[in-house]
Amino acid sequence: MKRIALVGGAGRMGQSLAENLNLIEGMVVSALVDVREPEHSFGATYYSCLTNVDAQSIDVVVDFSQPDSVVASAKWSAAHHVGLVIGTTGLTVGQRAEVESAASSTRIIMASNFSLGAVLSERFAALAAPYFERVEIVELHHDRKVDAPSGTSLTTAERVRAARAAAGRVTPLEPTQRYTIEGARGADAGDGVRIHSVRLPGLVAHQEILLGGPGEGLTIRHDSYDRVSFVQGVAIAVMNIDATPGFTWGIDSFIA
């Protein structure tokens, strides 16, 4: 039985994880950690800070909170040699470095997206990218998301660029020369891959990867309509944490 301490347990994502991880055989959320007391405990004990949790009472920490809290979770997990699964995005370069440093004393799996469909869409995009002249990404999220572009779109762009570079594919020069409104072409994520961020109420997490070539186009779209879509990926990370020493980025390697 994997006993989980869930950091960020009062948030919308934390509440969804707490409810649904408990439904998976071999897992129990035993601690909810948040500065705010959660609306529902789902049988877990509430703690205002991870330092108040007895390390002997849990097997893994799952953190879906804020970047500064993630760093604190990484340091606590390293000090107590407890595995850590991170789903928070928007970390600075320095914060990311602190997390990776902590992994020298424990096991950390960090991903920009735990939806199996999103992970597979990234894989499909990397497979297709060398065969098209241009690739652009449109990511759409709820209006309370504080970082842009999304971590998922950045990961997708990175995989697309790597696949194109390995195939020797070079993106043609940007055709737009005049901008009536600056930024209309989105953000250049490198090698001509553009990212466009949309924030609207009613959305959860959605992404389109648009690939274009002479006379044809390919669109790979993934939609998370509910936060429950991330639960299976988190469960996969929790189940693999003990066999994954050091720092692991993404859950793609756990999906056959």
Backbone as JSON, one array per atom type, in Angstrom:
{
  "sequence": "MKRIALVGGAGRMGQSLAENLNLIEGMVVSALVDVREPEHSFGATYYSCLTNVDAQSIDVVVDFSQPDSVVASAKWSAAHHVGLVIGTTGLTVGQRAEVESAASSTRIIMASNFSLGAVLSERFAALAAPYFERVEIVELHHDRKVDAPSGTSLTTAERVRAARAAAGRVTPLEPTQRYTIEGARGADAGDGVRIHSVRLPGLVAHQEILLGGPGEGLTIRHDSYDRVSFVQGVAIAVMNIDATPGFTWGIDSFIA",
  "N": [[0.83, -1.2, 0.0], [0.68, 2.12, -0.99], [1.25, 4.95, 0.76], [0.23, 8.21, 0.64], [1.28, 11.59, 0.8], [-0.26, 14.48, 0.06], [0.56, 17.43, -1.29], [-0.73, 20.64, -1.6], [-3.29, 20.03, -1.32], [-5.74, 21.33, -0.92], [-6.46, 22.66, -3.16], [-8.1, 22.79, -6.43], [-7.07, 20.83, -8.17], [-5.71, 19.27, -6.3], [-7.83, 18.36, -4.68], [-9.23, 16.77, -6.5], [-7.31, 14.81, -7.04], [-6.99, 13.71, -4.46], [-9.49, 12.56, -4.01], [-9.7, 10.67, -6.12], [-7.3, 9.14, -6.31], [-7.53, 7.6, -4.09], [-9.3, 5.71, -4.92], [-7.91, 3.91, -6.37], [-6.51, 0.74, -6.42], [-4.21, -0.26, -3.95], [-3.32, 2.2, -3.17], [-3.43, 5.03, -0.97], [-4.46, 8.17, 0.11], [-3.09, 9.63, 2.69], [-2.41, 11.97, 3.94], [-3.26, 15.38, 3.68], [-1.86, 18.3, 2.6], [-1.69, 21.72, 3.0], [-1.79, 25.32, 3.02], [-4.29, 26.26, 3.34], [-7.2, 24.91, 4.81], [-8.56, 21.98, 3.48], [-11.65, 21.56, 1.63], [-12.78, 19.03, 1.5], [-11.74, 16.06, 3.1], [-11.45, 13.39, 2.46], [-10.89, 11.2, 4.06], [-8.27, 11.59, 4.8], [-5.62, 13.0, 6.87], [-5.37, 16.37, 7.8], [-2.77, 18.74, 7.29], [-1.04, 21.74, 7.85], [1.46, 22.21, 6.96], [4.18, 20.53, 5.38], [6.31, 19.84, 7.0], [5.18, 19.11, 9.36], [4.32, 16.56, 9.08], [4.71, 13.14, 9.83], [7.4, 11.45, 8.68], [7.64, 8.73, 8.67], [5.12, 7.81, 8.31], [4.3, 7.94, 5.71], [4.77, 7.05, 2.22], [5.28, 8.29, -0.18], [5.49, 11.58, -1.55], [3.24, 13.73, -3.16], [3.15, 16.52, -5.13], [1.25, 19.21, -6.06], [1.27, 22.09, -6.05], [2.56, 25.24, -5.49], [5.41, 26.84, -7.09], [7.43, 27.68, -5.13], [6.72, 26.18, -2.94], [7.13, 23.65, -3.94], [9.91, 23.44, -4.03], [10.45, 23.42, -1.28], [9.18, 21.01, -0.62], [10.8, 19.26, -2.05], [13.23, 19.48, -0.7], [12.49, 18.57, 1.84], [11.71, 15.95, 1.24], [14.14, 14.93, 0.33], [15.66, 15.08, 2.68], [14.38, 13.2, 4.24], [14.44, 10.98, 2.7], [12.27, 10.24, 1.08], [10.21, 9.42, -1.66], [9.24, 11.63, -4.36], [6.69, 13.07, -6.29], [6.09, 15.4, -8.77], [3.86, 17.78, -10.04], [3.62, 20.41, -10.53], [3.98, 23.38, -12.46], [5.87, 26.08, -14.01], [8.2, 26.67, -12.64], [11.18, 28.48, -11.82], [14.46, 28.72, -13.35], [16.35, 28.48, -11.33], [14.83, 27.33, -9.25], [14.15, 24.9, -10.4], [16.69, 23.78, -10.58], [17.28, 23.42, -7.85], [15.42, 21.47, -7.18], [16.31, 19.31, -8.78], [18.79, 18.95, -7.64], [18.08, 18.04, -5.11], [17.27, 15.51, -5.74], [19.46, 13.9, -5.64], [19.5, 12.72, -3.24], [17.2, 11.32, -3.02], [14.25, 10.08, -4.7], [12.83, 11.47, -7.51], [10.15, 12.26, -9.55], [9.15, 14.28, -12.1], [6.79, 16.05, -14.01], [5.35, 17.81, -16.79], [2.82, 17.3, -17.55], [0.38, 14.97, -16.61], [-1.58, 13.61, -17.88], [-2.46, 10.82, -19.76], [-3.23, 10.92, -22.42], [-2.24, 13.42, -23.21], [0.52, 13.02, -22.95], [0.92, 11.02, -24.84], [0.17, 12.44, -27.14], [2.26, 14.24, -27.37], [4.27, 12.46, -28.01], [3.34, 11.52, -30.5], [3.47, 13.9, -31.95], [6.21, 14.41, -32.04], [6.98, 12.28, -33.6], [5.78, 12.94, -36.03], [6.76, 15.46, -36.68], [9.27, 15.81, -38.21], [8.42, 15.54, -40.84], [7.04, 17.67, -41.82], [6.86, 21.12, -42.88], [6.43, 23.25, -41.09], [5.68, 23.82, -37.61], [3.27, 24.59, -35.21], [1.95, 25.5, -32.0], [-0.97, 25.53, -30.1], [-2.06, 26.28, -26.99], [-4.56, 25.88, -24.56], [-6.05, 27.0, -21.64], [-7.69, 27.13, -18.39], [-8.85, 30.21, -16.84], [-7.53, 30.75, -14.48], [-4.99, 29.92, -14.45], [-1.65, 30.67, -13.81], [0.78, 30.78, -15.13], [2.38, 31.17, -18.31], [3.85, 30.38, -21.46], [2.13, 27.16, -21.18], [3.51, 24.43, -19.23], [3.25, 22.01, -20.52], [3.08, 22.7, -23.25], [5.62, 23.75, -23.64], [7.2, 21.49, -23.2], [6.27, 19.91, -25.3], [7.11, 21.47, -27.5], [9.86, 21.28, -27.15], [10.3, 18.55, -27.62], [9.47, 18.37, -30.25], [11.31, 20.08, -31.54], [13.7, 18.67, -31.04], [13.25, 16.29, -32.43], [13.06, 17.24, -35.05], [15.59, 18.35, -35.39], [17.2, 16.07, -35.15], [16.49, 14.8, -37.47], [17.49, 16.48, -39.31], [15.93, 18.52, -40.21], [15.03, 21.77, -41.17], [13.4, 24.69, -40.24], [11.71, 26.91, -42.4], [12.39, 30.45, -42.98], [10.67, 32.87, -40.96], [7.66, 33.99, -42.28], [6.14, 36.3, -41.81], [6.37, 39.75, -41.95], [5.4, 42.26, -41.29], [3.79, 43.61, -38.49], [0.72, 44.37, -37.34], [-0.32, 44.28, -34.81], [1.82, 43.79, -32.22], [3.25, 40.68, -31.37], [1.32, 39.06, -32.42], [1.87, 36.73, -33.75], [2.41, 34.92, -31.81], [4.59, 33.26, -29.39], [8.01, 32.63, -29.98], [9.29, 29.54, -29.63], [11.68, 28.56, -30.28], [13.67, 27.54, -33.07], [11.69, 28.19, -34.89], [9.29, 27.16, -33.97], [6.17, 27.99, -32.93], [4.3, 29.17, -30.1], [1.06, 29.61, -28.9], [-0.89, 31.03, -26.46], [-3.93, 30.57, -24.74], [-6.34, 31.79, -22.48], [-9.19, 31.14, -20.78], [-12.33, 31.25, -19.04], [-14.07, 28.26, -18.12], [-12.57, 26.45, -19.55], [-10.31, 23.63, -19.16], [-7.73, 21.99, -19.64], [-6.1, 22.05, -22.66], [-4.75, 21.26, -25.88], [-3.47, 21.98, -29.09], [-1.54, 20.74, -31.71], [-0.25, 21.89, -34.55], [0.67, 20.96, -37.72], [2.18, 21.74, -40.77], [2.53, 21.3, -44.28], [3.44, 21.21, -47.82], [0.44, 21.53, -49.42], [-0.99, 20.12, -47.46], [-2.1, 19.39, -44.1], [-1.7, 18.55, -40.63], [-3.35, 17.99, -37.64], [-2.94, 17.55, -34.24], [-4.75, 17.0, -31.49], [-5.41, 17.36, -28.04], [-7.6, 16.98, -25.29], [-8.31, 17.78, -21.98], [-11.02, 17.4, -20.17], [-11.74, 17.27, -17.59], [-10.25, 17.33, -14.34], [-9.76, 14.84, -13.43], [-8.55, 13.47, -15.41], [-5.83, 13.52, -15.06], [-5.18, 11.76, -13.1], [-4.55, 8.98, -13.53], [-1.99, 9.08, -14.66], [-0.51, 10.23, -12.57], [-0.79, 8.17, -10.72], [0.65, 6.17, -12.05], [3.23, 7.25, -11.89], [3.57, 7.25, -9.1], [3.55, 4.5, -8.58], [5.89, 3.76, -9.84], [7.94, 5.07, -8.58], [9.75, 4.06, -6.64], [11.46, 2.48, -8.08], [12.89, 4.18, -9.57], [15.57, 5.82, -9.4], [17.11, 8.98, -8.43], [16.61, 11.88, -10.55], [13.81, 12.12, -12.63], [12.4, 13.16, -15.64], [9.24, 13.6, -16.77], [6.66, 11.17, -17.71], [6.72, 9.55, -19.85], [8.44, 7.4, -20.35], [7.37, 5.39, -18.84], [5.19, 4.51, -20.12], [4.24, 2.14, -22.29]],
  "CA": [[0.0, 0.0, 0.0], [1.41, 3.37, -1.07], [0.64, 6.0, 1.56], [0.58, 9.44, -0.08], [1.06, 12.92, 1.35], [-0.59, 15.31, -1.09], [0.8, 18.85, -1.05], [-1.65, 21.37, -2.46], [-4.5, 19.23, -1.21], [-6.97, 22.12, -0.85], [-6.75, 23.21, -4.48], [-9.0, 22.0, -7.27], [-6.35, 19.65, -8.61], [-5.45, 18.46, -5.12], [-9.07, 17.7, -4.26], [-9.52, 15.72, -7.46], [-6.35, 13.73, -6.81], [-7.28, 13.07, -3.18], [-10.68, 11.73, -4.16], [-9.59, 9.59, -7.1], [-6.2, 8.23, -6.0], [-8.05, 6.68, -3.08], [-10.09, 4.68, -5.59], [-6.99, 3.01, -7.06], [-6.04, -0.32, -5.53], [-2.82, -0.16, -3.53], [-2.96, 3.58, -2.84], [-4.28, 5.76, -0.05], [-3.99, 9.51, 0.45], [-3.17, 9.66, 4.16], [-2.2, 13.33, 4.44], [-3.48, 16.51, 2.79], [-1.03, 19.4, 3.08], [-2.01, 22.99, 2.33], [-1.94, 26.42, 3.98], [-5.73, 26.37, 3.56], [-7.81, 23.63, 5.12], [-9.34, 21.55, 2.32], [-13.09, 21.42, 1.81], [-13.04, 17.62, 1.75], [-10.51, 15.38, 3.52], [-11.44, 12.06, 1.86], [-10.31, 10.26, 5.0], [-6.88, 11.94, 5.09], [-5.37, 13.96, 7.94], [-4.96, 17.67, 7.28], [-1.6, 19.4, 7.85], [-0.8, 23.04, 7.22], [2.84, 22.25, 6.44], [4.75, 19.2, 5.23], [7.23, 19.56, 8.11], [4.41, 18.54, 10.47], [3.97, 15.18, 8.74], [5.66, 12.12, 10.24], [7.93, 10.82, 7.48], [7.46, 7.28, 8.76], [3.72, 7.48, 8.05], [4.0, 8.03, 4.28], [5.73, 6.42, 1.31], [5.58, 9.17, -1.3], [4.86, 12.9, -1.55], [2.77, 14.21, -4.46], [3.04, 17.97, -4.99], [0.59, 20.0, -7.09], [1.04, 23.35, -5.34], [3.2, 26.4, -6.09], [6.84, 26.58, -7.26], [8.24, 27.8, -3.92], [6.36, 25.04, -2.11], [7.75, 22.48, -4.54], [11.3, 23.42, -3.56], [10.4, 22.98, 0.12], [8.84, 19.59, -0.64], [11.97, 18.52, -2.52], [14.23, 19.46, 0.38], [11.96, 17.69, 2.9], [11.76, 14.57, 0.73], [15.54, 14.52, 0.31], [16.11, 14.91, 4.06], [13.76, 12.0, 4.81], [14.57, 9.9, 1.71], [10.92, 9.88, 0.63], [10.02, 9.74, -3.07], [8.44, 12.83, -4.63], [6.11, 13.24, -7.62], [5.79, 16.83, -8.92], [3.07, 18.16, -11.19], [3.58, 21.88, -10.58], [4.78, 23.98, -13.53], [6.2, 27.49, -13.8], [9.39, 26.85, -11.81], [12.29, 29.22, -12.41], [15.65, 27.89, -13.59], [16.95, 28.22, -10.02], [13.98, 26.39, -8.52], [14.31, 23.59, -11.05], [18.01, 23.28, -10.18], [17.18, 22.97, -6.47], [14.69, 20.2, -7.2], [17.18, 18.28, -9.33], [19.84, 18.72, -6.64], [17.5, 17.23, -4.04], [17.11, 14.15, -6.23], [20.66, 13.12, -5.34], [19.27, 12.05, -1.96], [15.91, 10.63, -3.03], [13.74, 9.76, -6.03], [11.89, 12.52, -7.9], [9.58, 12.23, -10.89], [8.52, 15.57, -12.37], [6.23, 16.09, -15.36], [4.53, 18.98, -17.11], [1.44, 16.85, -17.73], [0.21, 13.58, -16.23], [-2.63, 13.0, -18.69], [-1.88, 9.86, -20.68], [-3.48, 11.41, -23.76], [-1.31, 14.52, -23.49], [1.85, 12.44, -23.13], [0.92, 10.34, -26.14], [0.11, 13.44, -28.2], [3.63, 14.73, -27.52], [5.01, 11.41, -28.72], [2.88, 11.53, -31.89], [3.96, 15.13, -32.57], [7.64, 14.21, -32.31], [7.06, 11.33, -34.72], [5.34, 13.57, -37.28], [7.39, 16.77, -36.91], [10.27, 15.9, -39.29], [7.83, 15.38, -42.16], [6.29, 18.88, -42.16], [7.7, 22.32, -42.93], [6.25, 24.11, -39.93], [4.9, 23.31, -36.49], [2.84, 25.6, -34.25], [1.23, 24.92, -30.87], [-1.96, 26.36, -29.43], [-2.45, 25.68, -25.71], [-5.73, 26.57, -24.01], [-6.25, 26.64, -20.24], [-8.62, 27.92, -17.57], [-8.39, 31.58, -16.63], [-6.81, 30.91, -13.22], [-3.61, 29.45, -14.61], [-0.84, 31.87, -13.64], [1.97, 30.78, -15.97], [2.2, 31.01, -19.74], [3.01, 29.28, -21.93], [2.02, 26.02, -20.27], [4.63, 23.5, -19.21], [3.0, 20.98, -21.53], [3.44, 23.21, -24.58], [7.08, 23.87, -23.68], [7.72, 20.13, -23.37], [5.95, 19.51, -26.67], [8.01, 22.2, -28.4], [11.2, 20.71, -26.99], [10.35, 17.25, -28.29], [9.36, 18.63, -31.69], [12.6, 20.61, -31.99], [14.7, 17.6, -30.99], [12.96, 15.36, -33.52], [13.39, 17.9, -36.31], [17.04, 18.49, -35.44], [17.76, 14.74, -35.41], [16.21, 14.46, -38.87], [18.1, 17.49, -40.16], [14.87, 19.37, -40.74], [15.2, 23.17, -40.84], [12.19, 25.47, -40.49], [11.94, 28.09, -43.25], [12.34, 31.73, -42.29], [9.35, 33.38, -40.61], [7.17, 34.77, -43.43], [5.5, 37.55, -41.43], [7.31, 40.86, -41.87], [4.74, 43.43, -40.71], [2.89, 43.28, -37.39], [-0.21, 45.42, -36.96], [-0.29, 44.16, -33.35], [3.01, 43.04, -31.84], [2.97, 39.44, -30.66], [0.21, 38.35, -33.03], [2.33, 35.42, -34.2], [2.72, 34.07, -30.67], [5.96, 33.26, -28.88], [8.93, 31.71, -30.66], [9.86, 28.59, -28.68], [12.95, 28.1, -30.83], [13.64, 26.84, -34.35], [10.49, 28.52, -35.62], [8.09, 26.57, -33.37], [5.43, 29.06, -32.26], [3.33, 28.78, -29.09], [0.0, 30.58, -28.68], [-1.55, 30.71, -25.19], [-5.3, 31.05, -24.56], [-6.84, 31.66, -21.1], [-10.62, 31.44, -20.78], [-13.15, 30.5, -18.09], [-14.75, 27.11, -18.71], [-11.58, 25.49, -20.05], [-9.46, 22.94, -18.18], [-6.4, 21.95, -20.26], [-6.29, 21.61, -24.04], [-3.61, 21.63, -26.72], [-3.44, 21.6, -30.5], [-0.26, 20.81, -32.38], [-0.58, 22.04, -35.96], [1.81, 20.72, -38.6], [1.82, 22.1, -42.13], [3.46, 21.05, -45.38], [2.85, 21.55, -49.12], [-0.84, 20.95, -49.77], [-1.65, 19.32, -46.43], [-1.85, 19.73, -42.71], [-2.03, 17.54, -39.64], [-3.61, 18.56, -36.33], [-3.01, 16.61, -33.13], [-5.4, 17.73, -30.4], [-5.75, 16.65, -26.81], [-8.47, 17.73, -24.4], [-8.65, 17.34, -20.63], [-12.28, 18.03, -19.82], [-11.87, 17.2, -16.14], [-8.95, 17.09, -13.72], [-9.59, 13.41, -13.19], [-7.72, 12.95, -16.5], [-4.42, 13.47, -14.65], [-5.02, 10.83, -11.98], [-3.87, 7.74, -13.92], [-0.57, 9.37, -14.83], [0.08, 10.39, -11.24], [-0.73, 6.83, -10.14], [1.77, 5.48, -12.69], [4.46, 7.79, -11.3], [3.66, 6.77, -7.71], [3.89, 3.08, -8.61], [7.24, 3.56, -10.38], [8.89, 5.95, -7.91], [10.79, 3.34, -5.91], [12.39, 1.87, -9.03], [13.42, 5.25, -10.41], [16.46, 6.67, -8.57], [17.51, 10.27, -8.98], [15.6, 12.75, -11.13], [13.2, 11.67, -13.9], [11.52, 14.16, -16.23], [8.16, 13.05, -17.59], [6.24, 9.79, -17.49], [6.68, 8.88, -21.14], [9.2, 6.14, -20.29], [6.58, 4.39, -18.13], [4.06, 4.15, -20.96], [4.77, 1.29, -23.37]],
  "C": [[0.87, 1.25, 0.0], [0.65, 4.45, -0.3], [1.15, 7.35, 1.04], [0.31, 10.66, 0.78], [0.89, 13.86, 0.16], [-0.45, 16.78, -0.73], [0.03, 19.67, -2.09], [-3.02, 20.71, -2.43], [-5.79, 20.01, -1.14], [-7.36, 22.7, -2.2], [-7.66, 22.29, -5.29], [-8.33, 20.72, -7.77], [-6.1, 18.71, -7.43], [-6.67, 17.7, -4.65], [-9.44, 16.56, -5.21], [-8.59, 14.53, -7.27], [-6.67, 12.97, -5.52], [-8.46, 12.12, -3.31], [-10.41, 10.49, -5.01], [-8.4, 8.66, -6.9], [-6.63, 7.2, -4.97], [-8.85, 5.53, -3.7], [-9.22, 3.65, -6.3], [-6.43, 2.01, -6.06], [-4.55, -0.15, -5.22], [-2.38, 1.24, -3.2], [-3.94, 4.17, -1.85], [-3.66, 7.13, 0.21], [-4.19, 9.67, 1.95], [-2.99, 11.05, 4.74], [-2.48, 14.35, 3.34], [-2.76, 17.72, 3.38], [-1.35, 20.66, 2.29], [-2.1, 24.08, 3.4], [-3.41, 26.67, 4.27], [-6.28, 24.98, 3.88], [-8.71, 23.2, 3.97], [-10.83, 21.4, 2.65], [-13.47, 19.99, 2.15], [-11.73, 16.93, 2.1], [-10.35, 14.01, 2.89], [-10.73, 11.04, 2.75], [-8.87, 10.56, 5.39], [-6.81, 12.9, 6.28], [-4.84, 15.26, 7.35], [-3.74, 18.21, 8.04], [-1.4, 20.72, 7.12], [0.58, 23.14, 6.59], [3.39, 20.82, 6.39], [5.68, 18.83, 6.38], [6.5, 18.97, 9.32], [4.03, 17.08, 10.26], [5.09, 14.24, 9.21], [6.12, 11.36, 9.01], [7.74, 9.3, 7.48], [6.04, 6.85, 8.39], [3.35, 7.54, 6.57], [5.11, 7.38, 3.46], [6.14, 7.33, 0.16], [4.85, 10.5, -1.12], [4.46, 13.22, -2.99], [2.5, 15.71, -4.3], [2.44, 18.62, -6.23], [0.25, 21.35, -6.47], [1.62, 24.52, -6.12], [4.71, 26.16, -6.16], [7.66, 26.67, -5.98], [7.95, 26.64, -2.96], [6.99, 23.76, -2.63], [9.2, 22.34, -4.07], [11.36, 22.93, -2.11], [10.09, 21.49, 0.21], [10.05, 18.75, -1.06], [13.03, 18.41, -1.42], [13.78, 18.53, 1.51], [12.07, 16.23, 2.47], [13.2, 14.05, 0.7], [16.05, 14.24, 1.72], [15.59, 13.62, 4.66], [13.79, 10.8, 3.86], [13.22, 9.34, 1.3], [10.77, 10.3, -0.83], [9.05, 10.89, -3.26], [7.99, 12.85, -6.08], [5.63, 14.69, -7.73], [5.0, 17.07, -10.19], [2.93, 19.66, -11.36], [4.46, 22.39, -11.72], [5.1, 25.43, -13.17], [7.4, 27.71, -12.91], [10.43, 27.68, -12.56], [13.46, 28.26, -12.63], [16.29, 27.52, -12.25], [16.15, 27.22, -9.21], [14.1, 24.99, -9.09], [15.65, 22.97, -10.65], [18.0, 22.75, -8.75], [16.46, 21.63, -6.38], [15.59, 19.08, -7.7], [18.32, 17.95, -8.36], [19.33, 17.82, -5.51], [17.38, 15.77, -4.45], [18.35, 13.29, -6.01], [20.5, 12.34, -4.05], [17.94, 11.3, -1.91], [15.52, 10.34, -4.47], [12.67, 10.78, -6.37], [11.45, 12.31, -9.34], [8.8, 13.53, -11.08], [8.02, 15.59, -13.81], [5.4, 17.34, -15.55], [3.08, 18.6, -17.3], [1.37, 15.36, -17.4], [-0.96, 12.92, -16.95], [-1.98, 12.06, -19.7], [-2.08, 10.32, -22.12], [-2.53, 12.53, -24.16], [0.1, 14.0, -23.75], [1.95, 11.75, -24.47], [0.88, 11.34, -27.29], [1.48, 14.06, -28.44], [4.47, 13.74, -28.31], [4.63, 11.41, -30.2], [3.43, 12.76, -32.63], [5.44, 15.0, -32.93], [7.84, 13.27, -33.49], [6.76, 12.02, -36.05], [6.17, 14.8, -37.67], [8.43, 16.81, -38.03], [9.69, 15.89, -40.69], [7.06, 16.61, -42.62], [7.2, 20.1, -42.08], [7.63, 23.13, -41.65], [5.39, 23.43, -38.87], [4.55, 24.48, -35.57], [1.96, 24.93, -33.19], [0.27, 25.94, -30.3], [-2.35, 25.65, -28.14], [-3.53, 26.54, -25.08], [-5.97, 26.07, -22.59], [-7.27, 27.55, -19.57], [-8.0, 29.27, -17.21], [-7.74, 31.82, -15.27], [-5.38, 30.38, -13.28], [-2.68, 30.66, -14.65], [0.38, 31.91, -14.54], [1.6, 30.55, -17.44], [3.56, 31.16, -20.43], [3.0, 28.1, -20.95], [3.27, 25.15, -20.32], [4.48, 22.42, -20.26], [3.42, 21.46, -22.91], [4.95, 23.37, -24.72], [7.73, 22.5, -23.89], [7.47, 19.64, -24.78], [6.88, 20.17, -27.66], [9.42, 21.63, -28.35], [11.33, 19.38, -27.73], [10.27, 17.41, -29.8], [10.69, 19.13, -32.24], [13.66, 19.52, -32.05], [14.5, 16.62, -32.15], [13.34, 15.95, -34.87], [14.9, 18.04, -36.47], [17.69, 17.14, -35.76], [17.57, 14.31, -36.86], [16.83, 15.45, -39.84], [17.1, 18.42, -40.8], [15.04, 20.8, -40.25], [13.93, 23.92, -41.19], [12.5, 26.67, -41.37], [11.83, 29.38, -42.43], [10.89, 32.17, -42.06], [8.84, 34.29, -41.73], [6.6, 36.13, -43.06], [6.54, 38.65, -41.24], [6.71, 42.1, -41.22], [3.73, 42.99, -39.67], [2.01, 44.49, -37.07], [-0.34, 45.48, -35.44], [0.89, 43.27, -32.99], [2.61, 41.8, -31.04], [1.87, 38.61, -31.29], [0.61, 36.95, -33.5], [2.72, 34.51, -33.04], [4.18, 34.17, -30.27], [6.8, 32.23, -29.62], [9.6, 30.83, -29.62], [11.17, 28.03, -29.17], [12.76, 27.33, -32.12], [12.33, 27.04, -35.1], [9.21, 27.89, -35.1], [7.39, 27.65, -32.55], [4.44, 28.48, -31.26], [2.35, 29.93, -28.87], [-0.77, 30.15, -27.43], [-2.92, 31.37, -25.11], [-5.71, 30.8, -23.11], [-8.3, 32.1, -21.07], [-11.33, 30.67, -19.67], [-13.88, 29.37, -18.82], [-13.82, 26.07, -19.27], [-10.91, 24.78, -18.88], [-8.04, 22.93, -18.73], [-6.54, 21.32, -21.64], [-5.06, 22.04, -24.85], [-3.8, 21.12, -28.14], [-2.03, 21.76, -31.02], [-0.55, 20.79, -33.87], [0.69, 21.91, -36.8], [1.39, 20.97, -40.03], [2.92, 21.81, -43.13], [2.77, 21.38, -46.69], [1.54, 20.79, -49.36], [-1.53, 20.14, -48.69], [-1.3, 19.82, -45.03], [-2.27, 18.59, -41.81], [-2.23, 18.25, -38.3], [-3.74, 17.45, -35.31], [-3.58, 17.38, -31.95], [-5.66, 16.81, -29.22], [-6.58, 17.56, -25.93], [-8.58, 17.04, -23.04], [-9.9, 18.1, -20.22], [-12.49, 18.1, -18.31], [-10.51, 16.85, -15.55], [-8.71, 15.63, -13.37], [-8.7, 12.79, -14.28], [-6.25, 12.82, -16.11], [-4.14, 12.37, -13.62], [-4.23, 9.58, -12.38], [-2.37, 7.95, -14.1], [0.15, 9.55, -13.51], [0.23, 9.02, -10.58], [0.43, 6.03, -10.74], [3.1, 5.94, -12.11], [4.66, 7.27, -9.88], [4.1, 5.31, -7.69], [5.31, 2.82, -9.07], [8.32, 4.3, -9.59], [10.03, 5.2, -7.24], [11.85, 2.75, -6.84], [13.06, 2.91, -9.92], [14.3, 6.18, -9.59], [16.79, 7.98, -9.26], [16.33, 11.04, -9.53], [15.11, 12.21, -12.47], [12.24, 12.75, -14.39], [10.5, 13.46, -17.13], [7.84, 11.6, -17.25], [6.2, 8.99, -18.78], [7.36, 7.51, -21.1], [8.43, 5.04, -19.57], [5.39, 3.9, -18.94], [4.61, 3.38, -22.17], [4.27, 1.76, -24.74]]
}
